[in-house]
Amino acid sequence: MDTGSGPVAKLDNPAGRLHSLLTGYRETSNGDNRSVLAVWADVLGAKDDTETLLSIAETAGLIPQIEAAVIRSGDEDQEEVFASFAASWASAVLAPGVNLHGGNAFAVAASVEQLAVLGGLSSFLSATASEGRVPTDAEISDLRGQVQDLINSITEDAELPEEVKRLALDHAYRLAQALDHFRIGGPGAVKAATERLVGATVLAPDQVRKSSVWTRLMTVGGLIWTAFKFGPDARQALEGWTEIIKALPGGH
C-alpha cells in the first residue's frame, strides 16, 4: 500500500509524531468504510468516543508544537514549509465539516504530498531539535508495567499516610499518562513528568521524603528518565538521579 510517507519520520520531535499518526490513519482508513472516529480510535488505541476525541485534540496540538520548534530553529525555509502545509495537516486531523460518525474516513486522510513534506520536516527537527532517545516498544511497556506495579502497591497500602499516598499517586499517574500517550507526547512529555517529580521531591514535606514509597517512586522515575537519554548522557543522568535518591531521608 502506498502511503506516501516520504522520509522516515522519528518520534523524537512533534513533526515525526504527527507524521506517524497521520500515516497510521491513512493506512488504516484506505479501503475501509468505517467512520472517521472509528479509524482514529484504532490508530490512537482509544477505548471509547470520549477518549478518541480527547486524543484527536492532543494530536492537533502537535501542530503548534511543530511551529514553535521550527521558529526556534531560525530556518526561514522551514518556516515557509510549515506555513504552507499547517492548515492541511490540521484538516487531516480534525476533519472540519465532516460527520465523524459516518462518511468515508479515507476522504479526509492526509495526502501523499502532505505526508512527504511532514516527513522531511521531521528529519530536519530530529537532526536539529531532538527531544531525546526513543526507547523501543518493549522498553516502554516494561517501564509502564513498573509504574503500574507501583500504583497498585500505593493504592493497596492501608497504612500509608494520606498525604504521602496522594502525592505519590499524583506523580505516578503523571508518569503513567506520559508513557501511555508517548506516541503523541514523545520524549519531551515523559521527561517533563520526571522533572516535575524531582521538583516535587525538593519541595516535599519531610513525611513524604522519608517514606520508602517515595524512594521507590524516585527509583522508577530515574529508570524512566535515563531510558530517554543517549549513551554517556544516560550514565550521567542515572548517576545524578542516584545521588538525589541517596540524599532522601529514606534513601540508601
N, C-alpha and C positions, 0 to 999 in steps of 0.2 A: 504494500500500500504506500503510495507516495504522499507523505505528509508535508513535504517541502520544508523540512526543519532547518536546512542550511547548515552553518557552522554548529559544531557541538556546543550546546549550552550547558553551563555549570550552575550548580545550586549555591555557589558561594557569593552570589550577587542577585539583586532583585530582578534584573532582566532575564537571567538564567532561570530563575524560579517561575517567572511568568511564561517564559518560552516553554518550559517543561509542562506546565498546566494547560496552556493553550494547545500544545501539541497533543497532549493526552486527550483533550476534549475533541480535537479534530479526528484523531484515530478512533475514538470510541463512538462518535456520532456518525461517522461515514458509513452509509448503508443501513443505518439504524433508524427506525421510525418512532423511537421514544421521544419524550418531551425534552426540552432544554434542561429543565430542573432534574429530570431523571438521569440524564447524561452527566451533569455536573456532580450529582450525588455519587455516581460511580467513580468519577475522576478524583473527587475530594475525599472519598471514603466517609461520607456523611451518613448518619443513621436516619434522619428524617428531614422534612422540608425546612424546618426552622434552622437546623444545623447547616443545611446546604446553603440557605440564603445568607447566613452569617459568614460562612466560608467564602461565598462568592464576593461578599463585600470586602473581606480581607484580601482576596485575590486582586480586586480592583485597587486596593490600597497599595499594591506593589508599583503602580504606575507613577504616583508622585514620589515614591522612593527612588525609582529609576531616574526621574528628573533631577532629584537632589544629588544623586551620585554623579550624574553627568555634569551638572553645574560645578560641583566640587572639582571635577577633573580639569576644568578650564579649557576643554577641547571644543571649539566653536563648531567644528564639523559634526561632532557627535550631538551637540545641542540641536543642530538643524535636523539631523536624522530623527531625534526624539520628537521635535515639534511637528514633523511631517507625518509621523505614524501613531502618536499617542492617542488621538481620538479613535482611530480604527482599532487599536488594541482594547481601548475601553469598551467599544461597541461589542467586540468579540466576547468580552467578559460579561457585560451587563445586559446585552441584547435589548436595548431600549425599544419600546413599542411592540415587543413580541410577547405573545402569551407563553409564559414559562411552563405552563402545564400542558401545552399542546403544540401542534405545529411540527415543522421539520427542523430538528436540532442542528443538522449539518449546515442548514442555510445561514446560520449566524456564526459558523466556525471561522477562525482566523484563516486568511488566505495563505497560499504558498509564499507569496512575496512578503506579507506581514511577518510570517514566522522566520523567513530567511533574514530579514533585516533585524529582527529581535535577537536572533541567534548571533549575528555579528556584533550587536551591541553588548550582548552577554560576554562574548570573548574579550571585548575591549575592557569591560568593567572587571572581569576576572583577572586580567593582567595588571590593571592599574588600581583597583579598589576592592580586592578580595576581602571578604569578611572573615575568612579563616578556612581551616581544613573542613572538608565534608566527610564525615565518617560513613562507613558502609551501613546498609540497612540492618545488618546483623548487629553491628556495634550500637546503633541507635536503639534497636529492640532490647538489647541486653541492658543498656542504661535505663531505658523506660521500665524494664522489669525491676531493677534495683530500686527505682523511685517508688514503684507501686508497692513493693515489699515494705519499704519504709513507711509509706502512708498507712498501710494495713496495721503495722505494729504500733504506730502512734495512735490510730483510731481505737485499737483494741486495748490500749493500756489504761485501765481504770484508775490507776494510782498516779498518773501523770498530772501535775498541776495544770489547771485550766489555762493559765497564761502561756505556759510552755507549749501546751498542746495547740493552742490557737495559732501562735506564731510559727511553730514548726510545720503545721499543716498548711498554713498560708504559703510558705515558701516551697514546700514540697509540691503543692499543686501547681505553683508557677513553673517549677522545673518540668513537671509532667506535661503541662499545657505547651510549653515551648518545644518539647520533644514530639508531642502529638501533632503539632502544627508546623513541623520542621520544613515541609515542602513549600510552605508559604513564608514563614518567618526566617528560615535559614539559620546559619551560624550566629548571625547578629542577635536574633531574638533569644537564642539559648545562652549566649554569653551575657546578655543583659540580665537574664534571670539569675545567673550565678553571681554577677557583680552586685546585684541587689541583695543577694544573700550575704555577701561579705559586708556590705554597708550595714545591714541589719545586725550582723554579729558585733560590729564595733559599737553600736548604739544599744544593744540589747541589755536588759536588766541582768544583774548577777545570777538571779534564779534561773534565767534562761541559759546563760553562758555556762553555768556549772552543770547543766543537765547532760546526761550521757546521750540523750536522744538528739540534742543539738550537735554534739560531736559527730554522731552518725550522719546527721543531715549535712554537715560540712564535709565529711568524708565523701559522701555520694556526690555532693556539689563539686568537689575537687576532681573527681573522676570525669564528670561531665565537662568541666572547664578545660581539662587537658586534652580531652578527646577531640576538641576543635582547634588544637594547636598543631603546628608542624615541628617535627624533629627536635632540634635543640630548644626551641621555644616551649615545646611540650614538657621537656625535662625541667626547664627553669620554672615553668608555671606550676608544675607538681611540687617542686621544692618549696616555692613560695607559699603554696597553699598548705603544705605540710607544716610549715612554720606557724601559720595562722592557727592551725588546729592545736599544735603543741602549746601555744600561748593561752588557749582556753583553760579555765579552771578545771574542766572535765577532760582535757586533752591528755595525751601521753607522749 
